[in-house]
């Protein structure tokens, strides 16, 4: 299987999952993150199957098609979420799988309260995200509670959302 890591940062998730796929492309809009991902991929001895590229999938074209797309705690940083979801759907093969781990909705915006420049989403309402995924071409959308993140004196819920690209 070929995998695409959206907002993969340092490549940690793709490195951890490398034995479960034939190849993976780690994407991130940050040149610094991509540089770290490339270094970590090399250090892990996985450069024959994993590669990292600087790309913002809401605006940059990425070639190829993928069997699975995953993303961990990156989507809440994306302003044009619907554009990203459409782009991801376009990169997945029919019947391809999507797996997203991200923050549950936090109306107070407390998770990134210490970052004045933060302009992303304060987590996601699962019903609304289901609607967005459906409009982008996904079906069989399913959510489970994955974990919590303790930040300061507060816990923030993290979900795992899976979906299938409609044929």
KAVEN-V649466 format. One record per helix or strand. SS is the DSSP state (helix for helix, strand for strand). FROM is the first residue (numbers start at 1). TO is the last residue. Records with the same first field share a line. If there is no record, write none. Layout:
BEGIN
SS: FROM-TO, FROM-TO
END
This chain:
BEGIN
strand: 2-6, 23-28, 50-54, 66-72, 92-104, 124-124, 138-151, 154-165
helix: 12-20, 31-43, 75-77, 81-91, 126-136
END
